[in-house]
């Protein structure tokens, strides 16, 4: 498994930025928003110009419970976005696909671009989560505030957030949040109306359906691109699960 890691040194980060800019300015802008806010790639790709231009923050609904999180935009990034969207259709997508199309860039294409640039630099740990992990790692190094990131990303515990950014956990922080009361409540909610088994079963059924479709001759390259992205994120989640006690 290729572990997706944050870009931790400024030289590599700047080189990655420049290579994206050489390919197309839209990839550079997309990356700057990702490492500047912590927004997920799919959230950035859904945005229209009017959704982010001139804004100091973006509110996003995450998870099946409709939890809202606010992602802040720095003054410098705000200016970069405004320069990029100047004279563009406010109702147009921020990051479009082909030059002749008004449709948004696909997640699979963004992923392929990131992987390609990473390979050109000899970096295998680049993926769809690179932007978010880079934002989180840099924020943690600047502030030491793991709780803010845990809350922002809706992680169940600080240990998951530490693992996510590739940092050794601060044991006192992890133990402070992993209380018996929290674990007891989780157990209660998962057994309530068989909720835990139902949720696990739904995921198993979805993955089983994908496995059955895997060898279908009707599948195009975009299908396998989606599967690759899905597996990468599932592998990260499973790694977090197995390494969190």
C-alpha positions in Angstrom: 0.0 0.0 0.0 1.3 3.5 -0.8 0.7 5.6 2.2 -0.4 9.1 1.3 1.7 11.6 3.4 1.8 15.3 3.8 4.5 17.3 2.0 6.6 18.4 4.9 9.5 20.4 3.5 9.1 23.8 1.8 11.5 23.0 -1.0 9.5 20.0 -2.2 6.2 21.8 -1.6 7.2 24.8 -3.7 8.5 22.5 -6.5 5.2 20.6 -6.5 3.3 23.9 -6.7 5.4 25.1 -9.7 5.0 21.9 -11.6 1.2 22.1 -11.2 1.3 25.7 -12.4 3.3 24.6 -15.4 0.7 22.1 -16.3 -2.3 24.4 -15.8 -3.0 27.3 -13.5 -6.2 25.6 -12.4 -4.3 22.7 -10.8 -2.1 25.2 -8.9 -5.2 27.1 -7.6 -6.9 23.9 -6.6 -3.8 22.8 -4.7 -3.4 26.2 -3.0 -7.0 26.1 -1.8 -6.5 22.5 -0.5 -3.3 23.2 1.5 -4.6 26.6 2.6 -7.9 25.6 4.0 -8.0 21.8 4.6 -11.0 21.4 2.3 -11.4 17.9 0.7 -10.7 17.6 -3.0 -14.3 16.8 -3.8 -15.5 19.9 -2.0 -13.2 22.1 -4.0 -14.3 20.5 -7.3 -18.0 21.2 -6.5 -17.4 24.9 -6.0 -18.5 27.6 -8.4 -16.6 30.9 -8.7 -19.2 32.7 -6.6 -19.0 30.2 -3.8 -15.4 31.1 -2.8 -14.5 34.5 -4.4 -14.2 37.2 -1.8 -15.0 34.8 1.1 -13.2 34.7 4.4 -14.4 31.1 5.1 -16.3 28.3 3.6 -18.9 26.3 5.5 -19.2 22.6 4.4 -21.6 19.9 5.5 -19.8 16.7 6.2 -20.8 13.1 7.1 -24.2 11.4 7.1 -25.3 13.4 10.1 -25.0 16.7 8.3 -22.3 18.2 10.6 -21.2 21.7 9.5 -17.6 22.8 9.6 -16.1 26.2 8.8 -12.9 26.2 6.8 -11.0 29.6 7.0 -9.4 31.4 4.1 -6.4 33.6 4.8 -6.2 37.1 3.3 -3.3 36.0 0.9 -5.3 33.0 -0.4 -8.4 35.1 -0.7 -6.5 37.5 -3.0 -5.0 34.6 -5.0 -8.5 33.3 -5.6 -9.9 36.7 -6.5 -7.1 37.2 -9.1 -7.9 33.8 -10.6 -11.7 34.3 -10.8 -11.5 37.9 -12.1 -13.8 38.4 -15.1 -14.9 34.8 -14.9 -18.6 33.7 -14.9 -19.7 33.7 -11.2 -21.9 30.7 -11.9 -19.1 28.8 -13.7 -17.2 26.1 -11.9 -14.0 27.2 -10.2 -12.0 24.2 -11.5 -13.2 23.1 -14.9 -12.2 20.0 -16.9 -11.3 20.3 -20.6 -10.9 23.8 -21.9 -13.8 23.3 -24.3 -16.1 22.2 -21.5 -17.8 24.0 -18.6 -18.1 20.9 -16.6 -16.0 20.6 -13.4 -12.8 18.7 -13.3 -13.3 15.1 -12.3 -11.8 13.8 -9.1 -10.1 11.0 -11.0 -8.4 13.5 -13.3 -7.2 15.6 -10.4 -5.9 12.4 -8.7 -4.0 11.4 -11.9 -2.4 14.8 -12.2 -1.2 14.7 -8.5 0.2 11.2 -9.0 1.9 12.1 -12.2 3.6 15.2 -10.7 4.6 13.2 -7.7 6.2 10.5 -9.8 8.1 13.1 -11.8 9.6 14.2 -8.5 10.3 10.7 -7.3 7.5 10.9 -4.6 5.2 7.9 -4.3 3.2 9.2 -1.3 1.0 11.6 -3.3 -2.7 11.1 -3.5 -6.1 12.6 -3.2 -5.5 13.4 0.5 -2.2 15.1 0.0 -3.6 18.6 0.1 -5.6 18.1 3.3 -2.8 16.2 5.1 -0.3 19.0 4.1 -2.6 21.6 5.5 -3.1 19.7 8.7 0.6 18.9 9.3 1.6 22.5 8.7 -1.2 23.8 11.0 -0.2 21.4 13.8 3.5 22.4 13.5 2.6 26.0 13.7 0.1 25.8 16.6 0.4 22.4 18.3 -3.4 22.4 18.3 -4.5 18.8 17.5 -7.9 19.4 18.9 -8.8 22.0 16.3 -7.9 19.6 13.5 -9.7 16.7 15.2 -12.9 18.8 15.3 -12.4 20.2 11.8 -12.0 16.8 10.2 -14.6 15.1 12.5 -12.2 12.5 13.7 -13.3 10.3 16.6 -10.1 10.9 18.6 -6.9 12.8 18.6 -4.9 9.6 18.0 -6.6 9.3 14.6 -5.7 12.8 13.7 -2.0 12.3 14.8 -1.9 9.2 12.6 -3.5 11.1 9.7 -0.8 13.7 9.7 2.0 11.2 10.3 3.0 12.5 13.7 3.8 10.6 16.9 0.9 11.1 19.3 1.2 13.2 22.4 0.1 10.5 24.8 -1.3 12.9 27.4 -3.5 14.5 24.7 -4.7 11.1 23.3 -5.6 9.7 26.8 -7.4 12.9 27.8 -9.9 12.5 25.0 -10.3 8.7 25.0 -12.4 8.5 28.1 -14.4 5.5 29.4 -17.6 7.7 29.1 -17.0 8.3 25.4 -16.4 4.6 24.7 -19.4 3.6 26.7 -21.6 6.0 24.7 -20.2 4.7 21.5 -21.1 1.1 22.5 -24.6 2.2 23.5 -25.2 4.0 20.2 -23.9 1.2 18.1 -26.1 -1.4 19.8 -29.2 0.9 19.7 -31.6 -0.6 17.1 -28.7 -2.7 15.8 -27.2 0.5 14.3 -23.6 -0.6 14.3 -24.3 -3.9 12.4 -26.6 -2.1 10.0 -23.9 0.5 9.1 -21.2 -2.2 8.8 -23.6 -4.3 6.6 -24.4 -1.4 4.3 -20.6 -0.8 3.7 -20.0 -4.5 3.1 -22.9 -4.7 0.6 -21.6 -1.6 -1.2 -18.1 -3.1 -1.5 -19.4 -6.5 -2.5 -21.4 -4.8 -5.3 -18.2 -3.0 -6.5 -16.3 -6.3 -6.4 -18.9 -8.0 -8.6 -18.7 -5.2 -11.2 -14.9 -5.2 -11.2 -14.3 -7.3 -14.3 -17.3 -6.0 -16.3 -16.2 -5.1 -19.9 -18.6 -2.2 -19.7 -16.3 -0.4 -17.2 -14.3 2.6 -18.5 -11.1 4.0 -17.2 -13.0 6.5 -15.0 -14.5 3.6 -13.1 -11.1 2.2 -12.2 -9.9 5.7 -11.3 -12.8 5.9 -8.8 -12.0 2.5 -7.4 -8.3 3.4 -7.0 -9.3 6.6 -5.1 -11.8 4.7 -3.0 -9.3 2.0 -2.1 -6.7 4.5 -1.2 -9.0 6.2 1.3 -10.3 2.9 2.7 -6.7 1.7 3.2 -5.9 4.9 5.2 -9.0 4.4 7.3 -8.2 0.8 8.0 -4.6 1.7 8.9 -5.9 4.3 11.3 -8.3 1.7 12.8 -5.7 -1.0 13.3 -3.2 1.5 14.9 -5.7 3.2 17.2 -6.1 1.5 20.6 
